[in-house]
Amino acid sequence: MRAVIQRVSRAAVAVDGETIAAIDAGLLILLGVGPIDDRAASTWLAGKISRLRIFADEHGRMNRSVVDCQGGLIVVSQFTLLADTQHGNRPSFTAAALPAVAEPLYRHFVSELAQLSGLSVRTGRFGADMAVDLCNDGPVTMIIDTPAGLPAPHGEKT
């Protein structure tokens, strides 16, 4: 999985002109799922993001997580994060999982993020053409890829 995390002062997602999710300060997470990703990767990534210390403390240092700040969370599925642009000028998306694989893992990630953070997680609409509006705070933007070969949590089969 690949996530692009943006610290935002506000963010919103609209489909067909209707706002379906909005937050004030927090994280906008764009999530790409690959064909070999699994629930263990999803759980690992949700934990990593919920603990990621990228919000300022009282000294102005990045030392607080979204949980510490009780910030907002929006997750948007984005298969284009896995585009291969090495050859030619037209991206290839063969590194992105098909919707039948990607959607359940996207939903699992959202569920795990909510459980691990204790925060409400808003979402885009999987597979929809979305308009994402945000004000990047800092700007702070990070890319996190899940490590290969993660063990399944709690002996769970993936």
ZAMITOR-659999 format. One line per field, with one value per atom (N, C-alpha, C, CB): residue number from 1; residue in one letter; atom name; x, y, z. Coordinates in steps of 0.001 Angstrom, whole numbers, plus 500000, padded with zeros to 6 digits. Each point is the difference from the previous one (the first is absolute). Glycine has a CB too. Layout:
<rs>
lomar: c(NUM	...) .
kepa: c(A	...) .
kemi: c(CA	...) .
px: c(X	...) .
py: c(Y	...) .
pz: c(Z	...) .
</rs>
This chain:
<rs>
lomar: c(1	1	1	1	2	2	2	2	3	3	3	3	4	4	4	4	5	5	5	5	6	6	6	6	7	7	7	7	8	8	8	8	9	9	9	9	10	10	10	10	11	11	11	11	12	12	12	12	13	13	13	13	14	14	14	14	15	15	15	15	16	16	16	16	17	17	17	17	18	18	18	18	19	19	19	19	20	20	20	20	21	21	21	21	22	22	22	22	23	23	23	23	24	24	24	24	25	25	25	25	26	26	26	26	27	27	27	27	28	28	28	28	29	29	29	29	30	30	30	30	31	31	31	31	32	32	32	32	33	33	33	33	34	34	34	34	35	35	35	35	36	36	36	36	37	37	37	37	38	38	38	38	39	39	39	39	40	40	40	40	41	41	41	41	42	42	42	42	43	43	43	43	44	44	44	44	45	45	45	45	46	46	46	46	47	47	47	47	48	48	48	48	49	49	49	49	50	50	50	50	51	51	51	51	52	52	52	52	53	53	53	53	54	54	54	54	55	55	55	55	56	56	56	56	57	57	57	57	58	58	58	58	59	59	59	59	60	60	60	60	61	61	61	61	62	62	62	62	63	63	63	63	64	64	64	64	65	65	65	65	66	66	66	66	67	67	67	67	68	68	68	68	69	69	69	69	70	70	70	70	71	71	71	71	72	72	72	72	73	73	73	73	74	74	74	74	75	75	75	75	76	76	76	76	77	77	77	77	78	78	78	78	79	79	79	79	80	80	80	80	81	81	81	81	82	82	82	82	83	83	83	83	84	84	84	84	85	85	85	85	86	86	86	86	87	87	87	87	88	88	88	88	89	89	89	89	90	90	90	90	91	91	91	91	92	92	92	92	93	93	93	93	94	94	94	94	95	95	95	95	96	96	96	96	97	97	97	97	98	98	98	98	99	99	99	99	100	100	100	100	101	101	101	101	102	102	102	102	103	103	103	103	104	104	104	104	105	105	105	105	106	106	106	106	107	107	107	107	108	108	108	108	109	109	109	109	110	110	110	110	111	111	111	111	112	112	112	112	113	113	113	113	114	114	114	114	115	115	115	115	116	116	116	116	117	117	117	117	118	118	118	118	119	119	119	119	120	120	120	120	121	121	121	121	122	122	122	122	123	123	123	123	124	124	124	124	125	125	125	125	126	126	126	126	127	127	127	127	128	128	128	128	129	129	129	129	130	130	130	130	131	131	131	131	132	132	132	132	133	133	133	133	134	134	134	134	135	135	135	135	136	136	136	136	137	137	137	137	138	138	138	138	139	139	139	139	140	140	140	140	141	141	141	141	142	142	142	142	143	143	143	143	144	144	144	144	145	145	145	145	146	146	146	146	147	147	147	147	148	148	148	148	149	149	149	149	150	150	150	150	151	151	151	151	152	152	152	152	153	153	153	153	154	154	154	154	155	155	155	155	156	156	156	156	157	157	157	157	158	158	158	158) .
kepa: c(M	M	M	M	R	R	R	R	A	A	A	A	V	V	V	V	I	I	I	I	Q	Q	Q	Q	R	R	R	R	V	V	V	V	S	S	S	S	R	R	R	R	A	A	A	A	A	A	A	A	V	V	V	V	A	A	A	A	V	V	V	V	D	D	D	D	G	G	G	G	E	E	E	E	T	T	T	T	I	I	I	I	A	A	A	A	A	A	A	A	I	I	I	I	D	D	D	D	A	A	A	A	G	G	G	G	L	L	L	L	L	L	L	L	I	I	I	I	L	L	L	L	L	L	L	L	G	G	G	G	V	V	V	V	G	G	G	G	P	P	P	P	I	I	I	I	D	D	D	D	D	D	D	D	R	R	R	R	A	A	A	A	A	A	A	A	S	S	S	S	T	T	T	T	W	W	W	W	L	L	L	L	A	A	A	A	G	G	G	G	K	K	K	K	I	I	I	I	S	S	S	S	R	R	R	R	L	L	L	L	R	R	R	R	I	I	I	I	F	F	F	F	A	A	A	A	D	D	D	D	E	E	E	E	H	H	H	H	G	G	G	G	R	R	R	R	M	M	M	M	N	N	N	N	R	R	R	R	S	S	S	S	V	V	V	V	V	V	V	V	D	D	D	D	C	C	C	C	Q	Q	Q	Q	G	G	G	G	G	G	G	G	L	L	L	L	I	I	I	I	V	V	V	V	V	V	V	V	S	S	S	S	Q	Q	Q	Q	F	F	F	F	T	T	T	T	L	L	L	L	L	L	L	L	A	A	A	A	D	D	D	D	T	T	T	T	Q	Q	Q	Q	H	H	H	H	G	G	G	G	N	N	N	N	R	R	R	R	P	P	P	P	S	S	S	S	F	F	F	F	T	T	T	T	A	A	A	A	A	A	A	A	A	A	A	A	L	L	L	L	P	P	P	P	A	A	A	A	V	V	V	V	A	A	A	A	E	E	E	E	P	P	P	P	L	L	L	L	Y	Y	Y	Y	R	R	R	R	H	H	H	H	F	F	F	F	V	V	V	V	S	S	S	S	E	E	E	E	L	L	L	L	A	A	A	A	Q	Q	Q	Q	L	L	L	L	S	S	S	S	G	G	G	G	L	L	L	L	S	S	S	S	V	V	V	V	R	R	R	R	T	T	T	T	G	G	G	G	R	R	R	R	F	F	F	F	G	G	G	G	A	A	A	A	D	D	D	D	M	M	M	M	A	A	A	A	V	V	V	V	D	D	D	D	L	L	L	L	C	C	C	C	N	N	N	N	D	D	D	D	G	G	G	G	P	P	P	P	V	V	V	V	T	T	T	T	M	M	M	M	I	I	I	I	I	I	I	I	D	D	D	D	T	T	T	T	P	P	P	P	A	A	A	A	G	G	G	G	L	L	L	L	P	P	P	P	A	A	A	A	P	P	P	P	H	H	H	H	G	G	G	G	E	E	E	E	K	K	K	K	T	T	T	T) .
kemi: c(N	CA	C	CB	N	CA	C	CB	N	CA	C	CB	N	CA	C	CB	N	CA	C	CB	N	CA	C	CB	N	CA	C	CB	N	CA	C	CB	N	CA	C	CB	N	CA	C	CB	N	CA	C	CB	N	CA	C	CB	N	CA	C	CB	N	CA	C	CB	N	CA	C	CB	N	CA	C	CB	N	CA	C	CB	N	CA	C	CB	N	CA	C	CB	N	CA	C	CB	N	CA	C	CB	N	CA	C	CB	N	CA	C	CB	N	CA	C	CB	N	CA	C	CB	N	CA	C	CB	N	CA	C	CB	N	CA	C	CB	N	CA	C	CB	N	CA	C	CB	N	CA	C	CB	N	CA	C	CB	N	CA	C	CB	N	CA	C	CB	N	CA	C	CB	N	CA	C	CB	N	CA	C	CB	N	CA	C	CB	N	CA	C	CB	N	CA	C	CB	N	CA	C	CB	N	CA	C	CB	N	CA	C	CB	N	CA	C	CB	N	CA	C	CB	N	CA	C	CB	N	CA	C	CB	N	CA	C	CB	N	CA	C	CB	N	CA	C	CB	N	CA	C	CB	N	CA	C	CB	N	CA	C	CB	N	CA	C	CB	N	CA	C	CB	N	CA	C	CB	N	CA	C	CB	N	CA	C	CB	N	CA	C	CB	N	CA	C	CB	N	CA	C	CB	N	CA	C	CB	N	CA	C	CB	N	CA	C	CB	N	CA	C	CB	N	CA	C	CB	N	CA	C	CB	N	CA	C	CB	N	CA	C	CB	N	CA	C	CB	N	CA	C	CB	N	CA	C	CB	N	CA	C	CB	N	CA	C	CB	N	CA	C	CB	N	CA	C	CB	N	CA	C	CB	N	CA	C	CB	N	CA	C	CB	N	CA	C	CB	N	CA	C	CB	N	CA	C	CB	N	CA	C	CB	N	CA	C	CB	N	CA	C	CB	N	CA	C	CB	N	CA	C	CB	N	CA	C	CB	N	CA	C	CB	N	CA	C	CB	N	CA	C	CB	N	CA	C	CB	N	CA	C	CB	N	CA	C	CB	N	CA	C	CB	N	CA	C	CB	N	CA	C	CB	N	CA	C	CB	N	CA	C	CB	N	CA	C	CB	N	CA	C	CB	N	CA	C	CB	N	CA	C	CB	N	CA	C	CB	N	CA	C	CB	N	CA	C	CB	N	CA	C	CB	N	CA	C	CB	N	CA	C	CB	N	CA	C	CB	N	CA	C	CB	N	CA	C	CB	N	CA	C	CB	N	CA	C	CB	N	CA	C	CB	N	CA	C	CB	N	CA	C	CB	N	CA	C	CB	N	CA	C	CB	N	CA	C	CB	N	CA	C	CB	N	CA	C	CB	N	CA	C	CB	N	CA	C	CB	N	CA	C	CB	N	CA	C	CB	N	CA	C	CB	N	CA	C	CB	N	CA	C	CB	N	CA	C	CB	N	CA	C	CB	N	CA	C	CB	N	CA	C	CB	N	CA	C	CB	N	CA	C	CB	N	CA	C	CB	N	CA	C	CB	N	CA	C	CB	N	CA	C	CB	N	CA	C	CB	N	CA	C	CB	N	CA	C	CB	N	CA	C	CB	N	CA	C	CB	N	CA	C	CB	N	CA	C	CB	N	CA	C	CB	N	CA	C	CB	N	CA	C	CB	N	CA	C	CB	N	CA	C	CB	N	CA	C	CB	N	CA	C	CB	N	CA	C	CB	N	CA	C	CB	N	CA	C	CB	N	CA	C	CB	N	CA	C	CB) .
px: c(500855	499145	500890	498143	501342	500693	498999	501575	498878	499166	500745	498858	500434	500495	499213	500614	500134	499383	500259	500294	498647	500135	499401	499910	500910	499484	499240	501914	496830	499148	499384	499520	500179	499216	498511	501903	497808	498637	500079	499024	499993	499912	498545	502387	497261	498647	500051	498984	500069	499872	498580	501753	498136	498682	499874	499894	498884	499650	498788	500919	499184	498907	499562	499234	501725	499713	499484	499543	500245	499501	501142	497705	502496	501036	499570	500702	500146	499666	500860	499300	501781	500861	500741	500258	499904	500746	500582	498513	502675	500637	500649	500405	499839	500854	501416	498128	502695	501387	500096	500583	500345	500195	500813	497857	501785	500739	499079	501634	498820	499393	500920	498889	500560	500789	499516	500383	500510	499725	500587	500018	499188	500412	499963	499137	502003	500093	500235	500890	498394	500101	500568	498044	502969	500603	499435	502058	498204	499410	500508	499753	501415	500497	499789	501697	497654	499722	498980	500517	499511	499107	499570	501106	498125	499480	501120	497909	503148	501122	500631	500429	499733	500558	499063	501180	497539	498997	500030	498574	501497	500053	501281	498617	502511	501285	499958	501191	498285	499954	499069	500476	498386	499072	500660	498047	502678	500704	501087	499509	501257	501083	499461	501296	497657	499435	499378	499581	499726	499356	501029	498081	503127	501059	501004	499735	500168	500978	499988	499726	501402	500096	500401	500628	498362	500257	499249	500371	499089	499344	500869	497707	502258	500869	499591	500398	500624	499772	500096	500930	499109	500037	501292	498528	502502	501271	500127	501038	497905	500013	500674	500002	500330	500630	498939	502064	498196	499094	500146	500159	498918	500123	498646	502065	496862	498676	499345	499785	499438	499279	498605	501294	498029	498620	499124	500332	500004	499263	500219	500215	501052	500310	499232	502274	497560	499329	498492	502082	497433	498586	499587	499521	501343	499770	499027	502267	497396	499113	500775	498468	500826	500595	499076	501202	499369	499283	500903	498717	500708	500723	499343	500676	500161	499527	500772	499406	499881	500634	500542	498456	502803	500607	500974	499754	499744	500822	501152	497996	501885	501054	501305	498217	501756	501241	500968	498719	500759	500823	500333	498963	500933	500297	501470	498144	502113	501360	500199	500051	500892	500263	501396	498434	502195	501378	500138	500410	498583	500099	498906	500995	499377	499028	499401	499497	499435	499357	498606	501325	498211	498692	500222	498901	500616	500213	499335	500135	500515	499431	499511	501534	497332	499442	499957	498647	502223	500024	500443	500477	500164	500416	498872	502327	496535	498844	499102	500107	499340	499091	498694	501026	498367	498669	499007	500571	498322	499033	499529	499279	500576	499534	500981	498798	502476	501024	500172	501178	498855	500304	498906	501335	497417	498934	499909	498764	501264	499967	501205	498746	502421	501175	499912	501368	498083	499744	499062	500334	498588	499022	500626	498125	502697	500698	500926	499879	500854	500885	499213	501532	497351	499172	499526	499264	500277	499527	501121	498293	502873	501148	500453	500715	499303	500400	499050	500981	497727	499013	500210	498351	501850	500174	501289	498712	502385	501300	500123	500989	498354	500106	498924	500989	497884	498870	499293	501167	499159	499430	499010	502105	497008	499094	500800	497986	501828	500708	498972	501867	498306	499135	500668	499049	500152	500560	499459	500243	500519	499498	499069	502091	497598	499155	500848	497877	502336	500863	499543	500469	500468	499735	499333	499832	499794	499314	501008	498071	501468	500779	499769	499812	501230	499861	500766	499725	499760	500711	500477	498603	502724	500580	500538	500585	498910	500412	500713	498059	503133	500742	500865	499986	500349	500991	501103	498284	502828	501122	500653	500378	499764	500540	501492	497784	503014	501455	500773	499604	500344	499300	500740	499082	500140	500544	499325	500454	500341	499523	501019	498750	500790	500894	499422	500815	500089	499611	500463	500151	498938	500342	499603	499688	501283	499745	500070	500951	498162	500047	501188	497484	503177	501109	499470	501379	499422	499613	500132	500732	498465	500142	499589	501800	497197	499529	499306	499752	500457	499253	498547	502110	496990	498593	499825	499279	499909	499800	499219	500058	500335	499279	499771	498890	502053	499890	498934	500787	498651	498931	500529	498827	500410	500361	499658	499608	501272	499756	499612	501625) .
py: c(498826	501174	501223	498783	502247	501285	501055	499298	501517	501086	501312	498453	502539	501372	500691	500037	500437	500632	501491	497916	502855	501449	500579	500022	500744	500711	501204	499224	500895	501036	500875	498497	502735	500846	499826	501659	497813	499625	499129	502136	497016	499176	499587	499154	500627	499552	499166	502044	497047	499154	500152	498343	501882	500130	499004	502446	497065	499148	500636	497873	502360	500635	501315	497730	503044	501301	499980	500704	498113	499885	499607	499355	501419	499681	498775	502430	496519	498768	499809	498992	501791	499910	501315	497491	502946	501231	499951	501299	499280	500111	501377	497496	502875	501146	499437	501356	499135	499562	498488	502242	497147	498561	499466	499819	498959	499330	499612	499152	501148	499468	498879	502235	496559	498828	499476	499422	500605	499406	498603	502254	496725	498606	499220	500100	499311	499113	498577	501871	497182	498590	499210	500222	498953	499152	498593	501364	497841	498665	499004	500446	499788	499060	500524	499197	501957	500530	499123	502329	497731	499173	500748	497922	501398	500615	500386	498668	500546	500331	501328	497549	502663	501267	501147	498796	500981	501014	500376	499127	499886	500237	500730	497945	501624	500648	501479	497807	502471	501370	500869	499146	500326	500750	500350	498838	500218	500263	501038	497691	502192	500941	501421	498174	501991	501325	500566	499380	499794	500508	500471	498446	500995	500377	501006	497766	502556	500862	501400	498681	501739	501275	501114	498786	501839	501056	501293	498222	501868	501226	500676	499029	502287	500767	499862	501603	498307	500048	501452	497648	502567	501364	500739	499223	500040	500617	500147	499030	500636	500113	498836	502423	496519	498811	498988	500368	498920	498927	498872	500628	499333	499046	499460	501183	499140	499545	499274	501911	497074	499241	500596	497901	501617	500420	499612	499758	499143	499575	501002	497580	502812	500985	501298	498988	501392	501263	499849	500701	498038	499723	500630	499906	499902	500571	499187	500944	499600	499335	499052	501973	497066	499033	499794	498853	501261	499635	499047	502232	496651	499033	499945	498642	501503	499976	498917	502484	496579	498969	500637	498218	501448	500608	499019	502301	496930	498995	500622	498553	502710	500637	500180	501166	498659	500066	498881	501043	497908	498854	499996	498717	502429	500113	499733	501654	497647	499790	500960	497533	503391	501012	499854	501545	497303	499792	499911	498839	500642	499776	500777	497715	503051	500752	501152	497932	502615	501163	499719	501391	497384	499624	499090	500211	500173	499171	498635	502077	496939	498666	499817	499081	500282	499801	498526	502066	497120	498570	499727	499550	501414	499812	500303	500581	499866	500264	498768	502478	497233	498858	500274	499424	499515	500116	500376	498295	502354	500440	498896	501695	497083	498904	499702	499037	501250	499831	501295	498270	502842	501288	500494	500537	499333	500581	499379	500465	498201	499448	500435	498040	502083	500434	501478	498258	502545	501411	500106	500618	498633	500038	499486	499671	499306	499486	501065	497654	503039	501062	501073	499545	500892	501026	499520	500834	497933	499426	499921	498687	500839	499902	501378	497891	503084	501354	500566	500344	499434	500472	499312	500434	498255	499245	500391	498105	501972	500295	501447	498242	502668	501416	500428	500432	498873	500421	501220	499075	501263	501177	499577	501300	499602	499786	500163	500832	498238	500061	500212	498487	502593	500284	499455	502079	497689	499396	500662	497846	501919	500295	498866	501311	498581	498913	499140	501409	497344	499108	499929	498668	501538	499882	501204	497624	503361	501175	501028	499615	501247	501156	501070	499432	500870	500889	501294	498014	503056	501272	500134	501095	498989	500110	501412	497524	503167	501371	499985	501004	499605	499994	501233	497519	502779	501025	499288	501931	497798	499280	500903	498651	500852	500766	499739	499902	501099	499893	500497	498080	501303	498753	498781	501087	497959	498725	498905	500884	498413	498886	498885	501546	497238	498847	498818	500815	498342	498771	498828	501101	497966	498803	498785	501204	497921	498714	498919	500803	498223	498902	499097	500094	499402	499075	498656	501150	498200	498686	498950	500665	498304	498849	500232	499319	501504	500213	498758	502445	497193	498879	500411	499100	499951	500275	500297	498510	502501	500319	498900	502429	497280	499071	498629	501973	497569	498690	499910	499078	502041	500040	499626	501764	497503	499675	501187	497526	502743	501131	499497	501406) .
pz: c(500000	500000	500000	501219	498209	499998	500481	498083	502865	500502	499845	501633	497895	500008	501106	497472	503531	501166	499916	501423	498653	499970	501276	497465	503258	501163	499464	501533	498855	499437	501087	498069	501568	500895	499707	500147	498640	499620	498755	500993	498840	498790	499796	500304	498444	499662	498727	501098	498782	498817	499479	500843	497856	499378	498851	500642	499162	498871	499332	501119	497586	499240	500644	499252	501246	500577	501426	497736	502833	501374	500934	499151	501914	500978	500794	500151	499815	500716	501246	497833	502299	501179	500152	499738	501511	500257	501403	498422	501739	501310	500132	500071	501170	500274	500127	501187	499709	500125	500209	500948	498334	500118	498849	501222	498346	498930	498857	501680	497112	498790	499548	499327	500534	499644	498655	502440	496574	498693	500041	498766	500902	500194	498689	502347	497307	498845	500465	498583	500833	500380	498828	501601	498682	498989	500034	500147	498818	499900	501045	497596	503003	501015	501425	498344	501794	501331	500705	499213	502124	500794	501257	499109	501721	501220	500962	499730	500315	500885	499590	500389	498324	499511	500343	498128	501718	500300	501481	498127	502739	501444	500383	500384	499050	500290	499614	499635	499173	499501	500851	497687	502695	500851	501334	498907	501663	501254	499839	500701	498240	499729	499864	498862	500368	499771	501271	497618	503149	501219	501026	499593	500368	500951	499445	500996	497723	499342	500619	497871	502637	500719	499026	502145	497257	499015	500308	498311	502906	500441	501057	499500	500501	500893	501465	498138	502729	501443	500468	500294	501002	500539	499665	501834	497692	499617	498484	502055	497221	498547	499292	500317	500419	499404	499596	501390	497529	499598	501013	497525	503427	501091	500456	500709	498557	500376	498824	501640	498690	498972	499796	500598	498385	499757	501187	497508	503166	501189	501123	499322	500886	501044	499782	500253	498493	499650	499852	498861	501168	499737	498669	502486	496499	498686	499171	500099	498761	499065	499096	500072	499361	499071	498806	501903	496915	498773	499223	499909	499637	499176	498629	502038	496920	498617	499250	500061	499340	499188	498723	500946	498709	498812	499346	501025	498020	499328	499226	499838	499769	499203	500775	498726	502601	500781	499615	501884	497516	499621	498514	501854	497505	498569	499721	499759	499146	499511	498833	500736	499438	498973	499411	501170	499032	499552	498487	502131	497196	498558	499280	500388	498626	499215	500788	498730	500721	500609	500527	498483	501325	500522	501194	497715	503474	501192	499870	501367	499231	500111	501433	498174	501982	501336	500384	499693	499711	500303	501433	497598	503065	501394	500982	499328	500168	500858	500028	499477	501681	500136	499263	502227	497300	499407	501096	498199	501439	501017	500950	498370	501141	500860	501134	498033	501763	501039	500781	498597	500693	500627	500937	498004	501615	500824	501396	497900	502232	501367	500851	499086	500298	500761	500362	498841	500273	500291	501198	497564	502413	501090	501306	498329	501574	501192	500566	499094	500045	500450	500751	498058	501388	500631	501373	497728	502337	501258	501037	498720	500861	500914	500465	498855	500242	500365	501053	497703	502128	500981	501347	498144	501813	501246	500714	499001	500274	500616	500460	498567	500738	500361	500991	497764	502229	500811	499421	501983	496782	499343	498920	500471	499186	498886	498703	501353	497718	498726	498893	500858	498426	498861	498742	501127	497846	498792	498745	501223	497707	498677	499610	499358	499368	499504	499076	500181	500200	499247	498544	502089	496993	498575	499356	500414	500390	499442	499492	501567	497556	499566	501064	497472	503296	501153	499781	501493	499112	500067	501445	498110	502067	501332	500162	500066	500940	500288	501343	498668	501394	501249	500120	499990	501248	500295	500766	500058	499239	500594	501033	497882	503330	501117	500120	501198	498572	500150	498790	501480	497384	499683	500542	497949	502529	500456	499188	502359	496846	499181	500090	498425	501860	500116	499251	502224	497295	499308	500856	497691	502564	500766	499175	502224	497542	499359	501070	497774	502147	500959	499674	500311	500736	499748	499509	501766	497416	499481	501094	497681	502233	500882	501440	498539	501709	501362	500515	499553	501696	500563	500244	501072	498855	500270	501483	498085	502270	501399	500719	499413	501809	500882	499353	501045	498148	499380	498919	502122	497489	499002	498624	501332	497910	498618	499115	500394	498639	499092	498633	501263) .
</rs>
